[in-house]
Amino acid sequence: MAGTSLTTTIRRRLYSFANQLASPFSDSRRQNFITEMVTGLIAAGHVHLTEIARGLGGEQTLHAAEKRLSRHLGSEHWNMSPLADELLRRSATRVTDDTLLVADTTDLAKPHARKLEGIGRVHDGSDPEGRISNGYCLFEAYVRVGTWQLFPLLIEPLKVYAGAPTGENAEIIAHLLRIHQAVGGRGTWLLDRGFDRRELYAPLVRQRLAFVVRQKGDRHVRTSDGRVCSIEALVAEQRCPRPRCWPKGGQAVAVEVWLPEVSDEPFLLVVGWRYRDSERPLVLLVSPAARRSRRTARWYVRAYLKRWGVEDATREIKQHFELELFLVRTWRAIRRLLWLVAWAFWWLNLWDDESFHPLRDAVMNHPLRLRKTVTYLFNWIATLLRQLLHPAPAPLCNTG
């Protein structure tokens, strides 16, 4: 970085990345659009096209820039899906046999929207009263790398909520199997209780998908002695180990169980206690493909607890980019905007790679940053970059 400013160096790295993404498209107008959208999303930290135009700066009027970006985003005269395919391909290269993959569903609530294409009724997770609202349901999948990196594999709105002649289970299975093929069958999936559905298990087990699913407790399984009982009853039979010194990560036990209607192979039921004699232990169901000789019950518990990172990723995508405030109206434009936000999030996660360490250290010691303990690296990196790259940044409130 000798002989140049920190901001110039960061901007050069960002534009090089965005230009590389745009290079497969032959039309120079589409190339410029992708470059401007990715860089503008990072500089502005907002999905409003006017904010992206402000983040880009330049001599073009704000109104003209917004109209141009809107026209490309919703145009039916070009295919932007290669950008989503490249996102899946690049993230898949980071997957090894022991890599953790995380899938989840989330909502984009638009309670006052009436004219958006494909809008449906979803549970508003941001509403304290948990009401049903207009909006979209998203399926998202990430690769967990290192201590905090989460690289998006796929972010797509579910068509069933838009009235498409399909089912939610069918869409989730299709997305999981598409990713399973892209990663070459490697990695272990971590799934929350929302995926504890019998309709999902059989197709995934047949395709040898390795997954760990948190249990609700109402599922019936067959035990090794031939009994059929609920998971809740089986968990109640397990006794919490009582070591002299309670380990930091808690204790866990594993029991073989069968789901005859799913597979003849045994599953593994893992019960984990965070604290001694906890009344609400963590209960996990491990698929046959996820069972390995070196993996203990405590390994599955520790691995599943890392699933929480997807909640941080969802919150940052929603809050840092203000995703729920999008103003585009067509289904095509919404999907394309999600892909572009995913790429912006992908580049920001690159900052924990070794090649970005000199830049990260320089940003860490920048005068704009208050000397506070960093709690979440992605958050302060994204916030500081917005301050450095935006032509007219807003005053900082928190740069910890």
C-alpha positions as CSV (number, residue, x, y, z in Angstrom):
1,M,0.0,0.0,0.0
2,A,3.1,2.2,-0.2
3,G,2.5,5.4,-2.2
4,T,-1.3,5.3,-2.1
5,S,-4.1,6.0,0.3
6,L,-6.0,3.3,2.2
7,T,-9.3,4.3,0.5
8,T,-7.8,4.1,-3.0
9,T,-6.4,0.6,-2.3
10,I,-9.7,-0.7,-1.0
11,R,-11.6,0.9,-3.9
12,R,-9.2,-0.7,-6.4
13,R,-9.6,-4.2,-4.8
14,L,-13.4,-3.8,-4.8
15,Y,-13.7,-2.6,-8.4
16,S,-11.3,-5.4,-9.5
17,F,-13.6,-7.9,-7.8
18,A,-16.8,-6.4,-9.3
19,N,-15.3,-6.2,-12.8
20,Q,-14.3,-9.9,-12.6
21,L,-18.0,-10.8,-11.8
22,A,-19.2,-8.7,-14.7
23,S,-16.7,-10.0,-17.2
24,P,-18.7,-13.1,-18.5
25,F,-21.4,-10.7,-19.8
26,S,-20.7,-9.6,-23.3
27,D,-22.8,-6.3,-23.2
28,S,-20.7,-3.5,-21.7
29,R,-23.9,-1.9,-20.4
30,R,-24.6,-5.0,-18.3
31,Q,-21.0,-5.2,-17.2
32,N,-21.2,-1.6,-15.9
33,F,-24.5,-2.2,-14.2
34,I,-23.1,-5.2,-12.2
35,T,-19.9,-3.4,-11.3
36,E,-21.9,-0.3,-10.1
37,M,-24.4,-2.3,-8.2
38,V,-21.9,-4.4,-6.2
39,T,-19.6,-1.4,-5.4
40,G,-22.6,0.8,-4.7
41,L,-24.2,-1.7,-2.3
42,I,-21.0,-1.8,-0.3
43,A,-20.4,1.9,-0.4
44,A,-23.9,2.8,0.5
45,G,-25.0,-0.1,2.7
46,H,-28.5,0.2,1.3
47,V,-30.7,-1.4,-1.3
48,H,-32.4,1.8,-2.4
49,L,-31.2,2.5,-5.9
50,T,-31.0,6.2,-5.1
51,E,-28.7,5.4,-2.2
52,I,-26.6,3.2,-4.4
53,A,-26.3,6.0,-6.9
54,R,-25.3,8.4,-4.1
55,G,-22.6,5.9,-3.0
56,L,-21.2,5.7,-6.5
57,G,-20.9,9.5,-6.9
58,G,-20.0,10.6,-10.4
59,E,-21.3,13.4,-12.7
60,Q,-24.6,11.8,-13.7
61,T,-27.7,13.2,-12.0
62,L,-29.2,11.1,-9.2
63,H,-32.5,10.7,-11.0
64,A,-30.8,9.5,-14.3
65,A,-28.6,7.0,-12.4
66,E,-31.6,5.6,-10.5
67,K,-33.6,5.1,-13.7
68,R,-30.7,3.4,-15.4
69,L,-30.1,1.0,-12.6
70,S,-33.8,0.2,-12.3
71,R,-34.1,-0.4,-16.0
72,H,-31.3,-3.0,-16.0
73,L,-32.5,-4.6,-12.8
74,G,-35.9,-5.4,-14.2
75,S,-35.1,-5.9,-17.8
76,E,-36.4,-9.1,-19.4
77,H,-33.9,-8.8,-22.3
78,W,-30.9,-10.4,-20.6
79,N,-30.2,-13.3,-18.3
80,M,-28.5,-12.6,-15.0
81,S,-28.7,-16.1,-13.6
82,P,-25.0,-16.8,-14.4
83,L,-24.2,-14.5,-11.5
84,A,-26.2,-16.7,-9.1
85,D,-24.5,-19.8,-10.6
86,E,-21.1,-18.3,-10.1
87,L,-22.0,-17.5,-6.4
88,L,-22.8,-21.2,-5.8
89,R,-19.7,-22.3,-7.7
90,R,-17.2,-20.1,-5.8
91,S,-18.7,-20.8,-2.4
92,A,-18.7,-24.5,-3.1
93,T,-15.0,-24.5,-3.7
94,R,-14.6,-23.7,0.0
95,V,-16.4,-26.9,1.1
96,T,-14.4,-29.9,2.4
97,D,-15.6,-33.1,4.0
98,D,-15.7,-31.5,7.5
99,T,-17.1,-28.1,6.4
100,L,-20.4,-27.1,8.1
101,L,-23.2,-25.9,5.8
102,V,-26.1,-24.0,7.2
103,A,-29.6,-23.6,5.7
104,D,-32.5,-21.5,7.0
105,T,-35.6,-19.7,5.9
106,T,-36.3,-16.1,6.7
107,D,-38.9,-13.5,5.9
108,L,-38.9,-10.1,4.1
109,A,-41.9,-8.4,5.6
110,K,-43.6,-5.7,3.5
111,P,-46.7,-5.1,5.6
112,H,-47.9,-2.1,3.6
113,A,-47.1,-3.4,0.2
114,R,-50.0,-4.1,-2.2
115,K,-48.6,-4.0,-5.8
116,L,-45.4,-6.1,-5.5
117,E,-45.3,-9.1,-7.9
118,G,-45.5,-12.4,-6.1
119,I,-46.1,-11.0,-2.7
120,G,-47.6,-13.5,-0.2
121,R,-48.4,-13.9,3.5
122,V,-45.5,-14.7,5.8
123,H,-44.7,-14.7,9.5
124,D,-43.1,-11.4,10.4
125,G,-40.1,-12.4,12.6
126,S,-39.4,-8.7,13.4
127,D,-42.9,-8.1,14.8
128,P,-43.0,-8.4,18.7
129,E,-46.5,-9.8,18.4
130,G,-45.5,-12.3,15.7
131,R,-48.3,-11.4,13.3
132,I,-48.8,-12.6,9.7
133,S,-47.9,-9.9,7.2
134,N,-47.4,-9.4,3.5
135,G,-44.0,-10.3,2.3
136,Y,-41.6,-12.9,0.9
137,C,-40.1,-16.0,2.4
138,L,-36.4,-16.6,1.5
139,F,-34.4,-19.8,1.5
140,E,-30.7,-19.1,2.3
141,A,-27.7,-21.4,2.6
142,Y,-24.2,-20.6,3.7
143,V,-20.7,-22.1,4.1
144,R,-19.3,-21.7,7.6
145,V,-15.6,-21.0,7.3
146,G,-13.2,-20.0,10.2
147,T,-14.5,-18.2,13.2
148,W,-17.0,-15.8,11.6
149,Q,-17.0,-16.1,7.8
150,L,-20.3,-17.2,6.2
151,F,-20.2,-17.3,2.4
152,P,-23.6,-17.4,0.7
153,L,-24.3,-20.4,-1.5
154,L,-27.8,-19.5,-2.5
155,I,-30.4,-16.9,-1.5
156,E,-33.8,-17.3,-3.3
157,P,-37.4,-16.4,-2.6
158,L,-39.7,-19.4,-2.3
159,K,-42.2,-19.4,-5.1
160,V,-44.9,-21.3,-3.1
161,Y,-45.7,-18.1,-1.1
162,A,-46.2,-16.3,-4.4
163,G,-48.9,-18.8,-5.4
164,A,-46.8,-21.1,-7.6
165,P,-48.2,-24.7,-8.1
166,T,-45.5,-26.3,-5.9
167,G,-44.9,-26.9,-2.2
168,E,-42.5,-25.5,0.3
169,N,-40.9,-29.0,1.0
170,A,-40.4,-29.6,-2.7
171,E,-38.6,-26.2,-3.1
172,I,-36.4,-26.8,-0.1
173,I,-35.5,-30.2,-1.3
174,A,-34.6,-28.9,-4.8
175,H,-32.4,-26.2,-3.3
176,L,-30.6,-28.6,-1.0
177,L,-30.0,-31.2,-3.7
178,R,-28.7,-28.5,-6.1
179,I,-26.2,-27.4,-3.5
180,H,-25.4,-31.0,-2.6
181,Q,-24.5,-31.6,-6.3
182,A,-22.4,-28.4,-6.5
183,V,-20.3,-29.3,-3.4
184,G,-19.8,-32.8,-4.6
185,G,-21.5,-34.4,-1.6
186,R,-19.1,-32.8,0.9
187,G,-19.9,-31.0,4.1
188,T,-22.5,-31.5,6.9
189,W,-25.7,-29.6,7.0
190,L,-27.0,-27.9,10.2
191,L,-30.7,-27.4,10.2
192,D,-33.1,-25.8,12.7
193,R,-36.3,-27.2,14.0
194,G,-38.2,-25.8,11.1
195,F,-36.6,-28.5,8.9
196,D,-37.8,-31.3,11.3
197,R,-40.3,-32.7,8.7
198,R,-40.7,-36.3,7.7
199,E,-41.4,-35.1,4.1
200,L,-37.8,-33.8,3.9
201,Y,-36.0,-36.8,5.4
202,A,-36.6,-39.5,2.8
203,P,-35.4,-37.6,-0.3
204,L,-32.3,-36.3,1.5
205,V,-31.3,-39.6,3.0
206,R,-31.7,-41.3,-0.4
207,Q,-29.3,-38.8,-1.9
208,R,-26.8,-39.4,1.0
209,L,-27.1,-35.9,2.3
210,A,-25.3,-35.5,5.6
211,F,-27.4,-33.4,8.0
212,V,-28.0,-32.7,11.7
213,V,-31.5,-31.5,12.5
214,R,-32.7,-30.1,15.9
215,Q,-35.8,-31.9,17.1
216,K,-39.1,-30.6,18.3
217,G,-39.7,-33.8,20.3
218,D,-43.0,-35.0,18.9
219,R,-41.5,-37.4,16.3
220,H,-41.8,-41.2,16.9
221,V,-38.8,-43.4,16.4
222,R,-38.0,-47.1,16.9
223,T,-35.3,-47.9,19.5
224,S,-32.8,-50.7,19.4
225,D,-35.0,-53.0,21.6
226,G,-37.9,-52.6,19.1
227,R,-40.0,-50.1,21.0
228,V,-41.8,-47.2,19.2
229,C,-41.9,-44.1,21.3
230,S,-41.7,-40.3,20.9
231,I,-38.3,-38.5,21.0
232,E,-39.5,-36.6,24.0
233,A,-40.1,-39.8,26.0
234,L,-36.8,-41.2,24.8
235,V,-34.9,-38.1,25.9
236,A,-36.6,-38.3,29.3
237,E,-35.1,-41.8,29.8
238,Q,-31.5,-40.6,29.3
239,R,-29.4,-39.7,32.3
240,C,-27.2,-36.7,32.3
241,P,-23.6,-37.7,33.0
242,R,-22.1,-36.5,36.3
243,P,-18.4,-36.0,35.9
244,R,-16.5,-34.6,38.9
245,C,-15.6,-31.5,36.9
246,W,-18.3,-30.3,34.5
247,P,-16.7,-29.6,31.1
248,K,-17.0,-26.1,29.5
249,G,-19.0,-27.3,26.5
250,G,-21.4,-29.4,28.5
251,Q,-22.1,-33.2,28.3
252,A,-23.9,-35.2,25.6
253,V,-25.0,-38.8,25.0
254,A,-26.0,-40.6,21.7
255,V,-28.6,-43.3,21.1
256,E,-29.2,-45.2,17.9
257,V,-32.8,-44.9,16.6
258,W,-34.6,-45.9,13.4
259,L,-37.2,-44.3,11.1
260,P,-38.5,-47.3,9.2
261,E,-40.5,-45.2,6.8
262,V,-37.4,-43.2,5.9
263,S,-34.5,-45.7,5.8
264,D,-33.3,-49.0,7.1
265,E,-30.1,-47.4,8.2
266,P,-29.9,-46.2,11.9
267,F,-30.0,-42.6,12.7
268,L,-28.3,-41.1,15.8
269,L,-30.2,-39.2,18.5
270,V,-27.9,-36.8,20.4
271,V,-28.9,-35.3,23.7
272,G,-26.7,-32.5,25.0
273,W,-26.8,-30.7,28.4
274,R,-25.3,-27.3,28.6
275,Y,-25.6,-27.3,32.4
276,R,-25.9,-30.1,34.9
277,D,-29.5,-31.6,34.9
278,S,-30.8,-28.9,32.5
279,E,-34.6,-29.3,32.0
280,R,-34.3,-28.4,28.3
281,P,-31.4,-30.3,26.7
282,L,-30.5,-29.9,23.1
283,V,-31.9,-32.8,21.0
284,L,-30.4,-33.5,17.6
285,L,-31.1,-36.1,14.9
286,V,-28.1,-37.2,12.9
287,S,-28.6,-38.7,9.4
288,P,-26.7,-41.9,8.5
289,A,-24.4,-40.0,6.0
290,A,-23.4,-37.6,8.8
291,R,-22.2,-40.3,11.1
292,R,-18.4,-40.7,11.2
293,S,-16.2,-42.8,13.4
294,R,-14.3,-39.8,14.9
295,R,-17.4,-37.8,15.6
296,T,-18.7,-38.0,19.2
297,A,-22.0,-36.8,20.7
298,R,-20.2,-33.7,21.9
299,W,-18.9,-33.0,18.4
300,Y,-22.4,-32.8,17.0
301,V,-23.5,-30.5,19.8
302,R,-20.5,-28.2,19.3
303,A,-21.1,-28.2,15.5
304,Y,-24.8,-27.4,15.8
305,L,-24.1,-24.5,18.1
306,K,-22.2,-22.9,15.2
307,R,-25.4,-22.8,13.3
308,W,-26.2,-19.6,15.1
309,G,-23.9,-17.8,12.8
310,V,-26.6,-17.9,10.1
311,E,-28.8,-15.7,12.4
312,D,-26.0,-13.2,12.5
313,A,-25.6,-13.3,8.7
314,T,-29.4,-12.9,8.2
315,R,-29.5,-9.9,10.6
316,E,-26.5,-8.2,8.9
317,I,-27.9,-8.7,5.4
318,K,-31.2,-7.3,6.5
319,Q,-29.9,-4.5,8.7
320,H,-26.7,-3.4,7.1
321,F,-28.2,-3.4,3.6
322,E,-31.7,-2.4,4.8
323,L,-33.0,-5.3,2.7
324,E,-36.6,-5.1,3.8
325,L,-36.8,-1.5,2.5
326,F,-36.3,-2.5,-1.2
327,L,-38.6,-0.7,-3.6
328,V,-38.3,-2.7,-6.8
329,R,-41.6,-4.3,-7.8
330,T,-41.2,-7.2,-10.1
331,W,-40.2,-10.8,-9.2
332,R,-37.3,-10.7,-11.6
333,A,-35.9,-7.5,-10.1
334,I,-36.3,-8.8,-6.5
335,R,-34.3,-12.0,-7.3
336,R,-31.6,-10.1,-9.0
337,L,-31.3,-7.7,-6.1
338,L,-30.9,-10.6,-3.7
339,W,-28.1,-12.0,-5.8
340,L,-26.3,-8.7,-5.9
341,V,-26.7,-8.3,-2.1
342,A,-25.3,-11.8,-1.6
343,W,-22.3,-10.9,-3.7
344,A,-21.7,-7.8,-1.7
345,F,-21.9,-9.8,1.5
346,W,-19.6,-12.4,0.0
347,W,-16.9,-9.8,-0.7
348,L,-17.1,-8.4,2.8
349,N,-16.6,-11.9,4.2
350,L,-13.4,-12.1,2.2
351,W,-11.8,-9.7,4.7
352,D,-10.9,-12.6,7.0
353,D,-8.8,-14.3,4.3
354,E,-5.1,-14.0,4.6
355,S,-4.8,-11.8,1.5
356,F,-6.9,-9.1,3.2
357,H,-5.1,-9.1,6.5
358,P,-2.9,-6.0,5.7
359,L,-6.0,-4.0,4.7
360,R,-7.9,-5.3,7.7
361,D,-5.2,-4.2,10.1
362,A,-5.0,-0.8,8.4
363,V,-8.8,-0.3,8.8
364,M,-8.6,-1.5,12.4
365,N,-6.1,1.3,13.2
366,H,-7.9,3.9,11.1
367,P,-8.5,7.3,12.9
368,L,-12.2,7.1,12.2
369,R,-12.6,4.0,14.3
370,L,-13.2,4.4,18.0
371,R,-10.9,2.2,20.1
372,K,-13.5,-0.3,21.3
373,T,-13.5,-4.1,21.5
374,V,-14.6,-5.7,18.3
375,T,-17.5,-8.1,19.0
376,Y,-18.4,-9.0,15.4
377,L,-15.8,-8.5,12.7
378,F,-18.2,-8.3,9.8
379,N,-20.2,-5.5,11.3
380,W,-17.3,-3.1,11.9
381,I,-15.6,-3.9,8.6
382,A,-18.8,-3.2,6.7
383,T,-19.4,0.0,8.7
384,L,-15.9,1.4,8.3
385,L,-15.8,0.6,4.6
386,R,-19.1,2.5,4.1
387,Q,-17.5,5.5,5.8
388,L,-14.3,5.2,3.7
389,L,-15.9,4.6,0.3
390,H,-19.0,6.8,0.4
391,P,-18.6,10.2,-1.2
392,A,-20.6,11.9,1.6
393,P,-20.7,9.4,4.6
394,A,-23.1,9.9,7.4
395,P,-21.7,10.6,10.9
396,L,-20.6,7.5,12.7
397,C,-22.5,6.4,15.9
398,N,-20.7,3.1,16.6
399,T,-17.5,1.9,15.1
400,G,-16.7,-0.9,17.6
